[in-house]
């Protein structure tokens, strides 16, 4: 009886961390690139590491899982995945007791910070999908009477099309002109969903209108935006379930998600946005928007374009909601074929002819976005799914695809877009791509040996983090009265927060080279510190806008404060009490009122904002340790329910 020969035990090749010249000479190596011994000996050209010549077998064997964190806090289960900032915060081991509120010594200041929610307006009663109580109007005439003057309405609608339609297209251009002209000709004949659609467009457009233009019209943009959202809620309630089965209803739901992402809707959190995505996706699928319109013979070209635009925007919103909620995307790349790519690439005879050039308003941006979404959704799905292992070879492949898309966006020249529209679209698209890159490289980029064995992920984490922080500063610098960009800052505020945590982790782990010089002698480490300190100033300006802005400022503040304190080995506990008091005073000054249990004092007597102190080497670097403790302990791991 014959038997199979036994194979010898396969041994894993030993990884050499020293450079090859030092290893062959059996001398100590500092493992840098380039190492100091090779530089001093004049053999810098020969200084290479083993990982630069990894065989395919060893590369295929490298795999990792996305990190996650689960807690049961306040009677509720909390889950943080690779897309949430919580898993990054957890890596600050030195300040975990402070961040998670486990130290009873901070009880008093802890509850004072908790009570800062009283400085913000109370949330309205929830009514899906807007969050405002809906009251059935007596007639459509009442809604018509609430419309602004035609010239003012056209200004707000134009601002919406210039801002949001740039990145989240929902309209075919000629169809928009025709439908709005028909609406203004006889608004009383419009159905409830169209009223809801118009009012939410007015609300978003009012929010995106430059401050200088609002002042010229003598209007309060913030108050009008809230008012129009309430009118949209009333109109949507009047439509009942029929709103889910026409294009106007789908647009309204998509725009309500945009409003939620920017905190324009009361009682908003990531879970509400995720629920809205689920409803909208199913409503769109019942209308067969997930199938390519050329399957349906005789459909007008303008309607074909409309269906593809709405579905593509819905896939993008599903992606953004998944990143913020730490849930897998609802839409899988294999679940749909409605894409601008299929319209030009397929030769299937069963499809009807493609729309003529007159009916189609496709742009190069639409094709780049269509190529990007399946890859991005795949990455986010892996990060937010259960026990998804990621192969390093696959990471490098996906990274190349993302970088190719990034290059296309950077070199995109769209003759149909205005310079402002082109600049805004490019900036926002690059933010989304780099955010997905951070998610992709998270499992490998922060490993202890990442700089040696997984250099691609190691470098991408640092590169994308700094690039996103620079984008935050760029959008803030463009937010002037003549060119409103505040809405874009609000759209990606959670992404910027996660980025700043990555930068802080890089500084804490000495991952930024403090000796490599760049332009004007500025080192990468100095650049990282500058972006963090700049972020404190930016987030502080918006801290009074909403509770979520308040939380983000709190998170950035404690990161910078605790990091500087740890760098100088200062007494972190003593400074935390002082920092908590200063943070409370700063928020009281921003809101113009005191907490009820504090002595009455004029707001002008309050101390100055602590951001400038954090940005100096002599300021109280740990200004927010205890506040962040409450930040995490009382809220869920995605900052959705803080108070």
Long-range contacts (C-beta under 8 A, 24 or more apart in sequence): 12-61, 13-58, 15-50, 15-51, 15-453, 16-49, 16-50, 17-49, 17-50, 17-449, 17-452, 18-49, 19-47, 19-48, 19-49, 20-46, 20-47, 20-48, 20-49, 20-50, 21-46, 21-47, 31-452, 49-452, 51-452, 51-453, 51-455, 56-393, 59-392, 59-393, 60-391, 60-392, 60-393, 62-391, 62-392, 62-393, 62-444, 62-453, 62-454, 63-389, 63-390, 63-391, 63-392, 64-389, 64-390, 64-392, 64-443, 64-444, 64-447, 65-387, 65-388, 65-389, 65-390, 65-443, 66-382, 66-383, 66-384, 66-388, 66-390, 66-442, 66-443, 67-442, 67-443, 69-637, 71-637, 73-633, 73-634, 73-636, 74-633, 74-634, 76-636, 76-641, 78-636, 78-637, 79-326, 79-637, 80-326, 80-637, 80-638, 81-326, 81-383, 81-384, 82-383, 82-384, 82-439, 82-442, 82-443, 83-322, 83-323, 83-324, 83-326, 83-380, 83-383, 83-384, 83-439, 83-498, 84-326, 84-498, 84-637, 84-638, 85-494, 85-497, 85-498, 85-501, 85-555, 85-639, 86-632, 86-637, 86-638, 88-498, 88-501, 88-502, 88-505, 89-501, 89-555, 89-628, 89-632, 91-446, 91-505, 92-504, 92-505, 92-508, 92-562, 94-562, 94-566, 94-572, 95-562, 95-566, 95-572, 95-625, 97-629, 98-562, 98-572, 98-576, 98-625, 98-626, 98-628, 98-629, 99-558, 99-625, 99-628, 99-629, 99-631, 99-632, 100-629, 100-632, 100-633, 101-626, 101-629, 101-630, 101-632, 101-633, 101-634, 102-629, 102-633, 103-629, 105-573, 106-576, 106-577, 106-580, 106-626, 106-629, 109-577, 109-580, 109-581, 109-584, 109-626, 109-627, 110-580, 110-626, 110-629, 110-630, 112-580, 112-584, 112-595, 113-554, 113-580, 113-583, 113-584, 113-626, 113-627, 113-630, 114-630, 114-634, 114-643, 115-595, 115-596, 115-597, 116-550, 116-584, 116-587, 116-595, 117-547, 117-642, 117-643, 118-595, 118-596, 119-587, 119-588, 119-591, 119-593, 119-595, 120-546, 120-547, 120-550, 120-591, 121-266, 123-266, 123-267, 124-266, 124-267, 125-267, 126-267, 127-233, 127-237, 128-272, 128-275, 128-276, 129-236, 129-253, 129-256, 129-272, 129-276, 129-279, 130-229, 130-230, 130-232, 130-233, 130-236, 130-256, 130-259, 130-265, 131-233, 131-265, 131-266, 131-267, 131-268, 131-272, 132-229, 132-230, 132-233, 132-265, 132-266, 133-233, 134-233, 134-234, 134-236, 134-237, 134-238, 135-234, 135-237, 136-234, 136-237, 136-238, 137-234, 137-235, 137-238, 140-187, 140-188, 140-190, 140-192, 140-195, 141-188, 143-195, 143-199, 143-231, 143-234, 143-235, 144-187, 144-188, 146-231, 147-187, 147-198, 148-202, 148-224, 150-184, 152-217, 152-219, 153-202, 155-205, 155-209, 155-213, 155-217, 156-201, 156-202, 156-205, 156-206, 156-209, 157-198, 157-201, 157-202, 157-205, 158-205, 159-205, 159-206, 159-208, 159-209, 159-210, 160-201, 160-202, 160-204, 160-205, 160-208, 161-205, 162-208, 162-418, 162-420, 162-421, 163-204, 163-205, 163-208, 163-424, 163-487, 163-488, 164-204, 164-208, 164-255, 164-258, 166-417, 166-421, 166-424, 166-425, 166-428, 167-316, 167-424, 167-425, 167-428, 167-429, 168-254, 168-258, 168-313, 168-316, 168-317, 169-309, 169-312, 169-313, 169-366, 170-251, 170-254, 170-255, 170-309, 170-310, 170-313, 171-251, 171-306, 171-309, 172-302, 172-303, 172-305, 172-306, 172-309, 172-361, 173-361, 174-302, 174-359, 174-361, 175-302, 175-303, 175-306, 191-239, 191-248, 192-235, 192-236, 192-238, 192-239, 192-242, 192-243, 193-235, 193-236, 193-239, 193-242, 193-243, 193-246, 193-248, 193-249, 193-252, 194-248, 195-231, 195-232, 195-235, 195-238, 196-232, 196-233, 196-235, 196-236, 196-239, 196-243, 196-248, 196-249, 196-252, 197-232, 197-248, 197-249, 197-251, 197-252, 197-255, 199-228, 199-229, 199-231, 199-232, 199-235, 200-228, 200-229, 200-232, 200-252, 200-255, 200-256, 200-259, 201-255, 202-228, 203-228, 203-229, 203-232, 203-259, 203-264, 204-255, 204-258, 204-259, 204-264, 204-487, 207-262, 207-264, 207-487, 208-484, 208-487, 209-484, 210-480, 210-481, 210-482, 210-483, 210-484, 211-481, 211-484, 212-481, 212-482, 215-481, 225-264, 226-264, 229-259, 229-264, 229-265, 232-256, 244-279, 244-280, 244-283, 244-286, 245-283, 245-286, 245-287, 246-287, 247-306, 247-310, 249-283, 250-280, 250-283, 250-284, 250-287, 250-289, 250-310, 250-314, 251-310, 253-279, 253-280, 253-283, 254-280, 254-310, 254-313, 254-314, 254-317, 257-317, 257-321, 258-317, 258-491, 261-320, 261-321, 261-324, 261-490, 261-491, 262-487, 262-490, 262-491, 263-490, 263-545, 263-546, 263-548, 263-549, 268-548, 269-640, 269-641, 270-321, 270-324, 270-325, 270-326, 270-638, 270-639, 270-640, 271-325, 271-640, 273-321, 273-324, 273-325, 274-321, 274-322, 274-325, 274-327, 276-321, 277-314, 277-317, 277-318, 277-321, 277-330, 278-330, 280-314, 280-317, 281-314, 281-318, 281-330, 281-331, 284-310, 284-311, 284-314, 289-314, 289-338, 290-331, 290-335, 290-336, 290-337, 290-338, 291-336, 291-337, 291-338, 292-337, 292-338, 292-339, 292-342, 292-343, 292-351, 293-338, 294-342, 294-343, 294-346, 294-351, 294-352, 294-353, 294-354, 295-350, 295-351, 295-352, 296-352, 297-352, 298-352, 299-352, 300-355, 300-359, 301-354, 301-355, 301-356, 301-358, 301-359, 301-360, 302-355, 302-359, 304-343, 304-355, 304-359, 304-360, 305-355, 305-359, 305-360, 305-361, 305-362, 307-338, 308-338, 308-339, 308-340, 308-343, 309-366, 311-336, 311-338, 312-338, 312-339, 312-340, 312-366, 312-369, 312-370, 312-373, 315-373, 315-377, 316-369, 316-373, 318-377, 319-373, 319-376, 319-377, 319-380, 319-432, 320-432, 322-377, 322-380, 322-381, 322-384, 323-380, 323-435, 323-439, 323-494, 323-495, 324-494, 324-638, 325-638, 325-640, 326-384, 326-637, 326-638, 327-384, 328-380, 328-381, 328-384, 328-385, 329-377, 329-380, 329-381, 329-384, 331-377, 332-377, 332-381, 333-373, 333-374, 333-377, 333-378, 339-370, 340-366, 340-367, 340-370, 341-367, 341-370, 341-371, 363-414, 363-416, 363-417, 364-412, 364-414, 365-412, 365-414, 365-417, 365-425, 365-429, 368-405, 368-408, 368-409, 368-412, 368-429, 369-429, 371-405, 372-402, 372-405, 372-433, 375-401, 375-402, 375-405, 375-436, 376-402, 376-432, 376-433, 376-436, 379-436, 379-439, 379-440, 380-436, 380-439, 383-439, 383-440, 383-442, 390-443, 390-444, 392-444, 392-454, 392-457, 395-440, 395-441, 395-444, 395-456, 395-457, 396-456, 398-440, 399-437, 399-440, 399-441, 399-456, 399-460, 402-433, 402-436, 402-437, 402-440, 405-433, 406-430, 406-433, 406-434, 409-433, 420-483, 424-485, 424-488, 427-471, 427-474, 427-475, 427-488, 428-488, 428-491, 428-492, 430-467, 430-471, 431-468, 431-471, 431-492, 431-495, 434-464, 434-467, 434-468, 434-471, 435-464, 435-468, 435-492, 435-495, 435-498, 435-499, 437-464, 438-464, 438-465, 438-468, 438-498, 438-499, 438-502, 446-505, 451-511, 458-511, 461-502, 461-506, 462-506, 462-511, 462-512, 462-524, 464-499, 465-499, 465-500, 465-502, 465-503, 465-506, 466-503, 466-524, 466-527, 466-528, 466-531, 468-495, 468-496, 468-499, 469-496, 469-499, 469-500, 469-503, 469-531, 469-532, 469-534, 469-535, 470-531, 471-496, 472-496, 472-499, 472-535, 472-538, 473-531, 473-534, 473-538, 476-538, 486-542, 489-538, 489-542, 490-542, 490-545, 490-549, 493-539, 493-542, 493-548, 493-549, 493-552, 494-552, 494-639, 496-535, 496-552, 497-552, 497-555, 497-556, 500-531, 500-532, 500-535, 500-556, 500-559, 501-555, 501-559, 503-528, 503-531, 503-532, 504-532, 504-559, 504-560, 504-563, 507-532, 507-563, 507-567, 508-563, 508-566, 532-556, 532-559, 532-560, 532-563, 533-560, 533-614, 533-615, 535-560, 536-560, 536-611, 536-614, 536-615, 537-611, 537-615, 540-586, 540-590, 540-609, 540-611, 543-586, 543-587, 543-590, 544-587, 544-590, 544-591, 547-642, 547-643, 548-639, 548-642, 550-587, 551-631, 551-635, 551-639, 551-642, 552-639, 554-583, 554-624, 554-627, 554-628, 554-631, 555-628, 555-631, 555-639, 557-583, 557-610, 557-611, 557-614, 557-623, 557-624, 557-627, 558-623, 558-624, 558-625, 558-627, 558-628, 558-631, 559-628, 560-614, 560-621, 561-614, 561-620, 561-621, 561-622, 561-623, 561-624, 561-625, 562-621, 562-622, 562-624, 562-625, 562-628, 563-621, 564-614, 564-617, 564-619, 564-621, 564-622, 565-621, 565-622, 567-621, 568-621, 570-621, 570-622, 572-622, 572-625, 575-620, 575-621, 575-622, 575-623, 575-625, 576-622, 576-624, 576-625, 576-626, 577-626, 578-620, 578-623, 579-610, 579-620, 579-622, 579-623, 579-624, 579-625, 579-626, 579-627, 580-623, 580-624, 580-625, 580-626, 580-627, 582-607, 582-610, 582-613, 582-620, 582-623, 583-610, 583-623, 583-624, 583-627, 586-610
